[in-house]
Amino acid sequence: MTGRLQDKVVVVTGAASRSEGVGTGKAMAILAAREGAKLVLVNRSAERGQTLKAEIEAEGGVAMSFAADVTQASDMQAMAEAAEARFGRIDVLCNNVGGSAGRSGSVSALAEADWHATLALNLTSAMLASKACLPAMQRAGGGSILNISSVVGVLGLMSHTGAAAYAAAKAGLLGLTLSLAADYAKDGIRANCIVVGTVYTPMVESQGTEARARRAAMVPLRREGLGWDVGWGMVYLASDEARWITGAMLPIDGGLLNVRDWPR
Ligand SMILES: NC(=O)c1ccc[n+]([C@@H]2O[C@H](COP(=O)([O-])OP(=O)(O)OC[C@H]3O[C@@H](n4cnc5c(N)ncnc54)[C@H](O)[C@@H]3O)[C@@H](O)[C@H]2O)c1
């Protein structure tokens, strides 16, 4: 490792994957620690956060775990205060938590409460965490916010039914990213978005092998990605190598968004 994030204080929400596998949050946290960052692992489950902290420390990394619900403003406020109290600053915020809350469905089948819950989990959470961390970034003289969106927020997928709330929330993250980039450029704070494709993470591990094969086949590069693929994108966008990049949307999707077959 080459210290690409040396001494940066990096907050990752939903850092400790929902199972033993490596989700995007866990990959970001582990890679950032290996690159010299000090990690703030935000997770609803204190136990999973502690396990990841121990894993990072066993490799010689530095991390604190903070158990919190990202949908609660007071939790995000307390998290930012604890991070600054422990490490003295916040440089990077990765808004990684995401997924469907409640029952997903197309608009006619969707319960209003589930719509609100999914927006809260994916979109409001990113606003709340950003609002809590921005003052520390301003005090530090700059920072980097990274939102984790999805191809589902940019593409209408006919076979991917029932994702109305999730898709709307992930599309909303694109707008939030652009607003953050515009409003805080004057403070040296960058905001970018990773548009994640069909990566194999704990979020989708309940899908069978046939679904996995279909997910791989729809991608021009003909294989699923891994949490690590997203993690490396995060390392770059969070690092000073990306100091002139803000308001960008980086697809990490094996070409799904921008590369098409063209029958002739
Ligand atoms: N896997 C895919 O194919 C795919 C595709 C596109 C986008 N994504 C996005 O990638 C991200 C997936 O992240 P992951 O792989 O780390 O997921 P994950 O589900 O493995 O881990 C997320 C963690 O967040 C925690 N969490 C859930 N709700 C929380 C809350 N309210 N407050 C605090 N913590 C909470 C969970 O306990 C879990 O530990 C999501 O934003 C998802 O929308 C995934």
The ligand as an SDF file (V2000), in Angstrom:
LIG
                    3D

 44 48  0  0  0  0  0  0  0  0999 V2000
  -24.9020   -5.0440   -4.4510 N   0  0  0  0  0  0  0  0  0  0  0  0
  -25.3150   -4.4290   -5.5340 C   0  0  0  0  0  0  0  0  0  0  0  0
  -25.5000   -5.0440   -6.5900 O   0  0  0  0  0  0  0  0  0  0  0  0
  -25.5130   -2.9330   -5.5160 C   0  0  0  0  0  0  0  0  0  0  0  0
  -25.8500   -2.3270   -6.7120 C   0  0  0  0  0  0  0  0  0  0  0  0
  -26.0080   -0.9710   -6.7390 C   0  0  0  0  0  0  0  0  0  0  0  0
  -25.8330   -0.2230   -5.5770 C   0  0  0  0  0  0  0  0  0  0  0  0
  -25.5300   -0.8400   -4.4150 N   0  0  0  0  0  0  0  0  0  0  0  0
  -25.3920    0.0120   -3.2350 C   0  0  0  0  0  0  0  0  0  0  0  0
  -24.2120   -0.3290   -2.5350 O   0  0  0  0  0  0  0  0  0  0  0  0
  -24.4500   -0.1330   -1.1560 C   0  0  0  0  0  0  0  0  0  0  0  0
  -24.3510   -1.5020   -0.5090 C   0  0  0  0  0  0  0  0  0  0  0  0
  -23.5260   -1.4100    0.5220 O   0  0  0  0  0  0  0  0  0  0  0  0
  -22.9600   -2.7240    1.2320 P   0  0  0  0  0  0  0  0  0  0  0  0
  -22.5730   -3.7150    0.1930 O   0  0  0  0  0  0  0  0  0  0  0  0
  -21.9320   -2.2680    2.1690 O   0  0  0  0  0  0  0  0  0  0  0  0
  -24.3140   -3.2450    1.9480 O   0  0  0  0  0  0  0  0  0  0  0  0
  -24.5950   -4.2150    3.1370 P   0  0  0  0  0  0  0  0  0  0  0  0
  -26.0680   -4.3770    3.1790 O   0  0  0  0  0  0  0  0  0  0  0  0
  -23.7370   -5.4420    3.1190 O   0  0  0  0  0  0  0  0  0  0  0  0
  -24.1100   -3.3820    4.4040 O   0  0  0  0  0  0  0  0  0  0  0  0
  -24.7550   -2.2550    4.7880 C   0  0  0  0  0  0  0  0  0  0  0  0
  -24.5970   -2.0800    6.2780 C   0  0  0  0  0  0  0  0  0  0  0  0
  -25.3590   -0.9390    6.6640 O   0  0  0  0  0  0  0  0  0  0  0  0
  -26.0160   -1.2160    7.8680 C   0  0  0  0  0  0  0  0  0  0  0  0
  -27.2270   -0.4180    7.9790 N   0  0  0  0  0  0  0  0  0  0  0  0
  -28.4260   -0.6690    7.4140 C   0  0  0  0  0  0  0  0  0  0  0  0
  -29.2990    0.2790    7.7530 N   0  0  0  0  0  0  0  0  0  0  0  0
  -28.6370    1.1460    8.5440 C   0  0  0  0  0  0  0  0  0  0  0  0
  -29.0120    2.3190    9.2220 C   0  0  0  0  0  0  0  0  0  0  0  0
  -30.2690    2.8050    9.1670 N   0  0  0  0  0  0  0  0  0  0  0  0
  -28.0770    2.9790    9.9320 N   0  0  0  0  0  0  0  0  0  0  0  0
  -26.8140    2.4960   10.0210 C   0  0  0  0  0  0  0  0  0  0  0  0
  -26.3950    1.3770    9.4010 N   0  0  0  0  0  0  0  0  0  0  0  0
  -27.3080    0.7060    8.6820 C   0  0  0  0  0  0  0  0  0  0  0  0
  -26.3440   -2.6900    7.8270 C   0  0  0  0  0  0  0  0  0  0  0  0
  -26.4870   -3.2080    9.1130 O   0  0  0  0  0  0  0  0  0  0  0  0
  -25.1290   -3.2520    7.1010 C   0  0  0  0  0  0  0  0  0  0  0  0
  -24.1710   -3.6670    8.0380 O   0  0  0  0  0  0  0  0  0  0  0  0
  -25.8600    0.3990   -0.9770 C   0  0  0  0  0  0  0  0  0  0  0  0
  -25.9020    1.7920   -0.9770 O   0  0  0  0  0  0  0  0  0  0  0  0
  -26.5210   -0.1740   -2.2230 C   0  0  0  0  0  0  0  0  0  0  0  0
  -27.6790    0.5360   -2.5600 O   0  0  0  0  0  0  0  0  0  0  0  0
  -25.3520   -2.1940   -4.3610 C   0  0  0  0  0  0  0  0  0  0  0  0
  1  2  1  0
  2  3  2  0
  2  4  1  0
  4  5  1  0
  4 44  2  0
  5  6  2  0
  6  7  1  0
  7  8  2  0
  8  9  1  0
  8 44  1  0
  9 10  1  0
  9 42  1  0
 10 11  1  0
 11 12  1  0
 11 40  1  0
 12 13  1  0
 13 14  1  0
 14 15  2  0
 14 16  1  0
 14 17  1  0
 17 18  1  0
 18 19  2  0
 18 20  1  0
 18 21  1  0
 21 22  1  0
 22 23  1  0
 23 24  1  0
 23 38  1  0
 24 25  1  0
 25 26  1  0
 25 36  1  0
 26 27  1  0
 26 35  1  0
 27 28  2  0
 28 29  1  0
 29 30  1  0
 29 35  2  0
 30 31  1  0
 30 32  2  0
 32 33  1  0
 33 34  2  0
 34 35  1  0
 36 37  1  0
 36 38  1  0
 38 39  1  0
 40 41  1  0
 40 42  1  0
 42 43  1  0
M  CHG  2   8   1  16  -1
M  END
$$$$
